Amino acid sequence: MKLIVRQMVKEDYEAYKGFFDEACNEYLEDLSQNDPQQYRKERQENRIVTRARFNFYLKTGSSFVAEKGSEVVGYVATQTIPYMRGHSKVLQIEYVIVKSKFRRQGAGASLLRKLAGYANASEISQVFSTISPDNEASIKLHERAGFNIKNWKIASLRIGD
């Protein structure tokens, strides 16, 4: 079956929700084995995928879905930011998720190629992605797609609870 990458549409919500749930569960499973204290903290936080969150990525016009036959096998959710880190009009990758049974079959690479083509046609100067340093599969995927991966630290301030 041929892989097709297309723009995300409103009918993709259930697949999107399922992918997010699968990725969250994988992340929590990894945390439970590597950092049980962090696992308990993360487990308590709200991980529900809402229609509003999906609609946000849908409206960007820069989020894409990979399909094999009629089955959605992966997606990339992004947003355009007018200015970031010295670049005008950048694309921020929020999630790249491929269904576990379809990994290492080219879906992730196809999604990133489609995104690069979109960025080029939209005169976007840079594409950014945040990758956990221990996510080897994502690091390799981004490296193969030509991303320059550097060490990173995240500083965040949570306002209100």
KOLKOLPA-637483 format. One record per atom (N, C-alpha, C): residue number from 1; residue in three letters; x, y, z. Coordinates in steps of 0.02 Angstrom, whole numbers, plus 50000, padded with zeros to 5 digits. Example, Ala and Ser with C-alpha at 12.3 -4.5 7.8 and 13.67 -1.06 7.14 Angstrom:
BEGIN
1:ALA:50660:49716:50390 $
1:ALA:50615:49775:50390 $
1:ALA:50660:49835:50390 $
2:SER:50642:49888:50354 $
2:SER:50684:49947:50357 $
2:SER:50645:50002:50394 $
This chain:
BEGIN
1:MET:50041:49941:50000 $
1:MET:50000:50000:50000 $
1:MET:50043:50062:50000 $
2:LYS:50023:50110:49961 $
2:LYS:50060:50172:49955 $
2:LYS:50046:50219:50014 $
3:LEU:50097:50253:50037 $
3:LEU:50091:50302:50090 $
3:LEU:50073:50370:50059 $
4:ILE:50023:50402:50086 $
4:ILE:50002:50468:50063 $
4:ILE:50007:50516:50122 $
5:VAL:50035:50575:50111 $
5:VAL:50038:50627:50162 $
5:VAL:49995:50685:50137 $
6:ARG:49949:50705:50180 $
6:ARG:49902:50757:50162 $
6:ARG:49891:50804:50221 $
7:GLN:49861:50861:50207 $
7:GLN:49845:50908:50259 $
7:GLN:49792:50879:50306 $
8:MET:49798:50894:50369 $
8:MET:49750:50870:50419 $
8:MET:49682:50901:50405 $
9:VAL:49629:50861:50414 $
9:VAL:49560:50885:50406 $
9:VAL:49520:50869:50469 $
10:LYS:49461:50899:50475 $
10:LYS:49422:50891:50537 $
10:LYS:49404:50819:50551 $
11:GLU:49398:50777:50500 $
11:GLU:49380:50707:50510 $
11:GLU:49437:50666:50541 $
12:ASP:49495:50696:50549 $
12:ASP:49553:50661:50578 $
12:ASP:49554:50664:50654 $
13:TYR:49504:50695:50685 $
13:TYR:49506:50705:50758 $
13:TYR:49514:50640:50797 $
14:GLU:49474:50589:50783 $
14:GLU:49478:50527:50822 $
14:GLU:49546:50494:50815 $
15:ALA:49574:50493:50755 $
15:ALA:49641:50464:50745 $
15:ALA:49692:50505:50784 $
16:TYR:49687:50572:50780 $
16:TYR:49733:50617:50816 $
16:TYR:49730:50602:50891 $
17:LYS:49670:50596:50918 $
17:LYS:49661:50583:50989 $
17:LYS:49693:50515:51007 $
18:GLY:49682:50465:50966 $
18:GLY:49711:50399:50978 $
18:GLY:49787:50400:50977 $
19:PHE:49816:50436:50930 $
19:PHE:49888:50442:50926 $
19:PHE:49917:50476:50987 $
20:PHE:49884:50530:51008 $
20:PHE:49908:50566:51066 $
20:PHE:49905:50522:51128 $
21:ASP:49851:50485:51135 $
21:ASP:49844:50439:51192 $
21:ASP:49899:50386:51191 $
22:GLU:49913:50357:51132 $
22:GLU:49965:50306:51126 $
22:GLU:50033:50334:51144 $
23:ALA:50048:50393:51118 $
23:ALA:50113:50424:51131 $
23:ALA:50120:50442:51205 $
24:CYS:50067:50466:51235 $
24:CYS:50068:50483:51306 $
24:CYS:50080:50421:51348 $
25:ASN:50046:50367:51331 $
25:ASN:50054:50304:51369 $
25:ASN:50125:50277:51362 $
26:GLU:50155:50282:51302 $
26:GLU:50225:50260:51293 $
26:GLU:50271:50302:51336 $
27:TYR:50260:50368:51336 $
27:TYR:50301:50413:51375 $
27:TYR:50295:50397:51450 $
28:LEU:50234:50386:51474 $
28:LEU:50224:50370:51544 $
28:LEU:50255:50303:51562 $
29:GLU:50251:50255:51518 $
29:GLU:50282:50189:51530 $
29:GLU:50357:50196:51537 $
30:ASP:50387:50235:51494 $
30:ASP:50459:50248:51498 $
30:ASP:50477:50283:51563 $
31:LEU:50437:50333:51581 $
31:LEU:50449:50368:51644 $
31:LEU:50443:50322:51705 $
32:SER:50394:50278:51703 $
32:SER:50382:50234:51761 $
32:SER:50443:50189:51773 $
33:GLN:50479:50173:51721 $
33:GLN:50538:50130:51729 $
33:GLN:50600:50170:51745 $
34:ASN:50605:50232:51718 $
34:ASN:50666:50271:51727 $
34:ASN:50663:50321:51785 $
35:ASP:50603:50346:51800 $
35:ASP:50596:50398:51851 $
35:ASP:50527:50393:51883 $
36:PRO:50518:50346:51929 $
36:PRO:50451:50334:51958 $
36:PRO:50420:50396:51990 $
37:GLN:50460:50439:52020 $
37:GLN:50433:50500:52051 $
37:GLN:50404:50547:51998 $
38:GLN:50440:50557:51943 $
38:GLN:50416:50599:51889 $
38:GLN:50354:50567:51856 $
39:TYR:50353:50501:51853 $
39:TYR:50296:50465:51825 $
39:TYR:50232:50482:51864 $
40:ARG:50237:50479:51931 $
40:ARG:50177:50494:51971 $
40:ARG:50154:50565:51960 $
41:LYS:50201:50612:51954 $
41:LYS:50183:50682:51942 $
41:LYS:50149:50690:51874 $
42:GLU:50179:50662:51822 $
42:GLU:50152:50668:51755 $
42:GLU:50084:50634:51748 $
43:ARG:50076:50579:51782 $
43:ARG:50013:50541:51779 $
43:ARG:49955:50583:51805 $
44:GLN:49969:50627:51853 $
44:GLN:49916:50668:51884 $
44:GLN:49896:50727:51840 $
45:GLU:49940:50747:51795 $
45:GLU:49925:50805:51753 $
45:GLU:49873:50787:51700 $
46:ASN:49838:50838:51676 $
46:ASN:49785:50829:51626 $
46:ASN:49815:50813:51558 $
47:ARG:49801:50754:51532 $
47:ARG:49827:50732:51468 $
47:ARG:49771:50719:51418 $
48:ILE:49714:50751:51428 $
48:ILE:49657:50740:51385 $
48:ILE:49664:50781:51322 $
49:VAL:49654:50749:51264 $
49:VAL:49655:50785:51201 $
49:VAL:49586:50813:51188 $
50:THR:49582:50878:51183 $
50:THR:49518:50911:51172 $
50:THR:49508:50928:51098 $
51:ARG:49446:50937:51080 $
51:ARG:49430:50959:51012 $
51:ARG:49463:51028:51000 $
52:ALA:49465:51071:51051 $
52:ALA:49495:51137:51043 $
52:ALA:49569:51132:51025 $
53:ARG:49605:51087:51057 $
53:ARG:49676:51078:51042 $
53:ARG:49684:51054:50970 $
54:PHE:49644:51005:50951 $
54:PHE:49646:50980:50883 $
54:PHE:49630:51036:50833 $
55:ASN:49577:51074:50847 $
55:ASN:49558:51129:50802 $
55:ASN:49612:51181:50794 $
56:PHE:49650:51192:50847 $
56:PHE:49707:51239:50842 $
56:PHE:49755:51216:50788 $
57:TYR:49776:51153:50792 $
57:TYR:49823:51127:50742 $
57:TYR:49792:51122:50673 $
58:LEU:49728:51108:50670 $
58:LEU:49692:51105:50607 $
58:LEU:49694:51174:50573 $
59:LYS:49681:51226:50611 $
59:LYS:49678:51294:50583 $
59:LYS:49746:51320:50560 $
60:THR:49800:51291:50584 $
60:THR:49866:51315:50563 $
60:THR:49877:51304:50488 $
61:GLY:49846:51251:50462 $
61:GLY:49857:51233:50392 $
61:GLY:49925:51201:50380 $
62:SER:49964:51193:50434 $
62:SER:50031:51165:50428 $
62:SER:50038:51099:50466 $
63:SER:49982:51067:50480 $
63:SER:49983:51002:50513 $
63:SER:49962:50949:50462 $
64:PHE:49997:50893:50462 $
64:PHE:49987:50843:50410 $
64:PHE:49977:50774:50438 $
65:VAL:49946:50731:50398 $
65:VAL:49929:50662:50416 $
65:VAL:49960:50616:50364 $
66:ALA:49987:50559:50387 $
66:ALA:50010:50506:50341 $
66:ALA:49959:50450:50342 $
67:GLU:49942:50425:50282 $
67:GLU:49893:50371:50276 $
67:GLU:49921:50314:50234 $
68:LYS:49904:50254:50253 $
68:LYS:49915:50194:50212 $
68:LYS:49847:50165:50201 $
69:GLY:49826:50162:50138 $
69:GLY:49758:50142:50124 $
69:GLY:49711:50194:50153 $
70:SER:49664:50173:50192 $
70:SER:49619:50221:50225 $
70:SER:49636:50230:50299 $
71:GLU:49692:50202:50320 $
71:GLU:49712:50207:50391 $
71:GLU:49763:50262:50402 $
72:VAL:49748:50305:50451 $
72:VAL:49795:50356:50471 $
72:VAL:49850:50322:50511 $
73:VAL:49913:50331:50490 $
73:VAL:49969:50297:50524 $
73:VAL:50015:50345:50560 $
74:GLY:50007:50411:50549 $
74:GLY:50048:50459:50583 $
74:GLY:50026:50530:50570 $
75:TYR:50052:50575:50610 $
75:TYR:50038:50646:50598 $
75:TYR:50093:50689:50626 $
76:VAL:50096:50750:50601 $
76:VAL:50140:50802:50627 $
76:VAL:50095:50863:50641 $
77:ALA:50098:50887:50703 $
77:ALA:50059:50946:50724 $
77:ALA:50107:51004:50734 $
78:THR:50091:51060:50703 $
78:THR:50137:51118:50704 $
78:THR:50098:51183:50713 $
79:GLN:50137:51235:50725 $
79:GLN:50109:51303:50725 $
79:GLN:50161:51351:50697 $
80:THR:50137:51402:50663 $
80:THR:50181:51455:50637 $
80:THR:50187:51509:50690 $
81:ILE:50248:51532:50699 $
81:ILE:50262:51585:50748 $
81:ILE:50294:51642:50708 $
82:PRO:50269:51704:50716 $
82:PRO:50293:51760:50675 $
82:PRO:50367:51777:50685 $
83:TYR:50393:51767:50746 $
83:TYR:50463:51783:50759 $
83:TYR:50486:51741:50818 $
84:MET:50544:51708:50809 $
84:MET:50572:51666:50863 $
84:MET:50646:51656:50852 $
85:ARG:50684:51666:50905 $
85:ARG:50756:51653:50904 $
85:ARG:50792:51685:50846 $
86:GLY:50773:51747:50831 $
86:GLY:50808:51784:50778 $
86:GLY:50785:51769:50707 $
87:HIS:50732:51730:50699 $
87:HIS:50707:51713:50634 $
87:HIS:50636:51739:50625 $
88:SER:50622:51764:50566 $
88:SER:50554:51785:50550 $
88:SER:50515:51725:50525 $
89:LYS:50452:51721:50546 $
89:LYS:50405:51669:50523 $
89:LYS:50436:51600:50525 $
90:VAL:50432:51569:50583 $
90:VAL:50458:51501:50592 $
90:VAL:50401:51452:50604 $
91:LEU:50416:51389:50593 $
91:LEU:50368:51335:50604 $
91:LEU:50393:51295:50664 $
92:GLN:50351:51288:50714 $
92:GLN:50368:51249:50773 $
92:GLN:50332:51182:50770 $
93:ILE:50371:51127:50770 $
93:ILE:50341:51061:50773 $
93:ILE:50324:51046:50845 $
94:GLU:50260:51031:50857 $
94:GLU:50238:51014:50924 $
94:GLU:50242:50938:50934 $
95:TYR:50218:50900:50885 $
95:TYR:50218:50827:50890 $
95:TYR:50231:50796:50822 $
96:VAL:50271:50743:50821 $
96:VAL:50276:50697:50765 $
96:VAL:50262:50629:50795 $
97:ILE:50207:50598:50775 $
97:ILE:50189:50534:50803 $
97:ILE:50171:50486:50747 $
98:VAL:50200:50426:50750 $
98:VAL:50184:50373:50702 $
98:VAL:50161:50313:50744 $
99:LYS:50105:50283:50722 $
99:LYS:50078:50225:50757 $
99:LYS:50133:50172:50762 $
100:SER:50140:50141:50820 $
100:SER:50196:50097:50833 $
100:SER:50206:50043:50780 $
101:LYS:50153:50012:50755 $
101:LYS:50162:49958:50706 $
101:LYS:50183:49983:50637 $
102:PHE:50184:50049:50626 $
102:PHE:50204:50077:50562 $
102:PHE:50271:50115:50566 $
103:ARG:50304:50112:50622 $
103:ARG:50367:50147:50629 $
103:ARG:50422:50114:50588 $
104:ARG:50471:50154:50569 $
104:ARG:50528:50132:50529 $
104:ARG:50507:50107:50460 $
105:GLN:50453:50136:50434 $
105:GLN:50429:50120:50367 $
105:GLN:50424:50182:50323 $
106:GLY:50452:50238:50347 $
106:GLY:50455:50299:50307 $
106:GLY:50401:50350:50320 $
107:ALA:50353:50335:50364 $
107:ALA:50299:50383:50376 $
107:ALA:50325:50447:50409 $
108:GLY:50366:50441:50460 $
108:GLY:50393:50501:50494 $
108:GLY:50434:50544:50447 $
109:ALA:50477:50512:50407 $
109:ALA:50518:50549:50359 $
109:ALA:50474:50583:50307 $
110:SER:50421:50549:50284 $
110:SER:50376:50579:50235 $
110:SER:50339:50639:50264 $
111:LEU:50319:50634:50327 $
111:LEU:50287:50691:50359 $
111:LEU:50333:50751:50364 $
112:LEU:50396:50739:50382 $
112:LEU:50444:50794:50388 $
112:LEU:50461:50824:50319 $
113:ARG:50464:50782:50267 $
113:ARG:50476:50808:50199 $
113:ARG:50417:50852:50177 $
114:LYS:50356:50829:50190 $
114:LYS:50297:50868:50173 $
114:LYS:50298:50935:50210 $
115:LEU:50317:50933:50273 $
115:LEU:50321:50994:50313 $
115:LEU:50374:51042:50286 $
116:ALA:50431:51015:50265 $
116:ALA:50484:51057:50236 $
116:ALA:50460:51089:50171 $
117:GLY:50424:51051:50131 $
117:GLY:50397:51079:50069 $
117:GLY:50346:51134:50083 $
118:TYR:50304:51123:50133 $
118:TYR:50256:51175:50153 $
118:TYR:50293:51237:50177 $
119:ALA:50344:51229:50218 $
119:ALA:50382:51285:50244 $
119:ALA:50414:51325:50187 $
120:ASN:50443:51290:50140 $
120:ASN:50476:51323:50083 $
120:ASN:50425:51363:50042 $
121:ALA:50368:51332:50027 $
121:ALA:50316:51366:49987 $
121:ALA:50285:51425:50025 $
122:SER:50287:51422:50092 $
122:SER:50257:51474:50133 $
122:SER:50307:51528:50155 $
123:GLU:50367:51524:50128 $
123:GLU:50421:51572:50145 $
123:GLU:50436:51573:50220 $
124:ILE:50436:51514:50250 $
124:ILE:50453:51507:50320 $
124:ILE:50528:51496:50323 $
125:SER:50561:51535:50367 $
125:SER:50634:51535:50366 $
125:SER:50666:51479:50407 $
126:GLN:50630:51449:50454 $
126:GLN:50661:51399:50498 $
126:GLN:50607:51354:50525 $
127:VAL:50624:51290:50536 $
127:VAL:50580:51242:50569 $
127:VAL:50615:51220:50633 $
128:PHE:50579:51225:50689 $
128:PHE:50606:51206:50753 $
128:PHE:50567:51146:50781 $
129:SER:50602:51105:50819 $
129:SER:50571:51048:50853 $
129:SER:50608:51039:50919 $
130:THR:50572:51021:50971 $
130:THR:50603:51006:51036 $
130:THR:50601:50930:51044 $
131:ILE:50659:50901:51055 $
131:ILE:50665:50828:51059 $
131:ILE:50697:50811:51126 $
132:SER:50667:50765:51161 $
132:SER:50696:50741:51224 $
132:SER:50763:50709:51208 $
133:PRO:50815:50724:51247 $
133:PRO:50881:50696:51233 $
133:PRO:50884:50620:51237 $
134:ASP:50835:50589:51270 $
134:ASP:50836:50516:51274 $
134:ASP:50789:50483:51223 $
135:ASN:50762:50522:51177 $
135:ASN:50718:50494:51125 $
135:ASN:50760:50481:51062 $
136:GLU:50795:50425:51063 $
136:GLU:50842:50408:51008 $
136:GLU:50807:50404:50941 $
137:ALA:50748:50375:50938 $
137:ALA:50712:50367:50875 $
137:ALA:50696:50435:50844 $
138:SER:50673:50482:50885 $
138:SER:50657:50549:50860 $
138:SER:50720:50586:50839 $
139:ILE:50774:50578:50876 $
139:ILE:50837:50610:50858 $
139:ILE:50860:50585:50790 $
140:LYS:50859:50520:50780 $
140:LYS:50880:50491:50715 $
140:LYS:50835:50514:50658 $
141:LEU:50770:50516:50670 $
141:LEU:50723:50540:50619 $
141:LEU:50739:50611:50598 $
142:HIS:50748:50655:50647 $
142:HIS:50762:50725:50632 $
142:HIS:50831:50734:50599 $
143:GLU:50880:50695:50621 $
143:GLU:50946:50699:50589 $
143:GLU:50942:50679:50516 $
144:ARG:50906:50624:50501 $
144:ARG:50899:50601:50432 $
144:ARG:50862:50653:50389 $
145:ALA:50818:50692:50421 $
145:ALA:50781:50743:50385 $
145:ALA:50822:50808:50377 $
146:GLY:50883:50809:50405 $
146:GLY:50927:50867:50397 $
146:GLY:50926:50917:50454 $
147:PHE:50892:50902:50508 $
147:PHE:50890:50948:50565 $
147:PHE:50958:50949:50599 $
148:ASN:50978:51008:50622 $
148:ASN:51038:51017:50662 $
148:ASN:51017:51010:50735 $
149:ILE:51038:50956:50767 $
149:ILE:51016:50943:50835 $
149:ILE:51071:50962:50884 $
150:LYS:51052:51003:50933 $
150:LYS:51099:51025:50984 $
150:LYS:51073:51004:51052 $
151:ASN:51117:51005:51101 $
151:ASN:51095:50993:51169 $
151:ASN:51049:51050:51189 $
152:TRP:51002:51036:51235 $
152:TRP:50956:51088:51255 $
152:TRP:50936:51080:51327 $
153:LYS:50915:51136:51352 $
153:LYS:50886:51138:51419 $
153:LYS:50823:51181:51413 $
154:ILE:50773:51163:51450 $
154:ILE:50711:51201:51448 $
154:ILE:50702:51235:51516 $
155:ALA:50688:51298:51513 $
155:ALA:50670:51335:51573 $
155:ALA:50597:51354:51565 $
156:SER:50557:51340:51616 $
156:SER:50487:51358:51612 $
156:SER:50463:51384:51679 $
157:LEU:50413:51425:51675 $
157:LEU:50383:51453:51735 $
157:LEU:50309:51440:51730 $
158:ARG:50282:51402:51776 $
158:ARG:50210:51387:51776 $
158:ARG:50174:51442:51814 $
159:ILE:50125:51471:51782 $
159:ILE:50087:51526:51811 $
159:ILE:50018:51500:51831 $
160:GLY:50003:51502:51895 $
160:GLY:49938:51480:51919 $
160:GLY:49926:51406:51910 $
161:ASP:49885:51378:51950 $
161:ASP:49868:51307:51943 $
161:ASP:49795:51296:51946 $
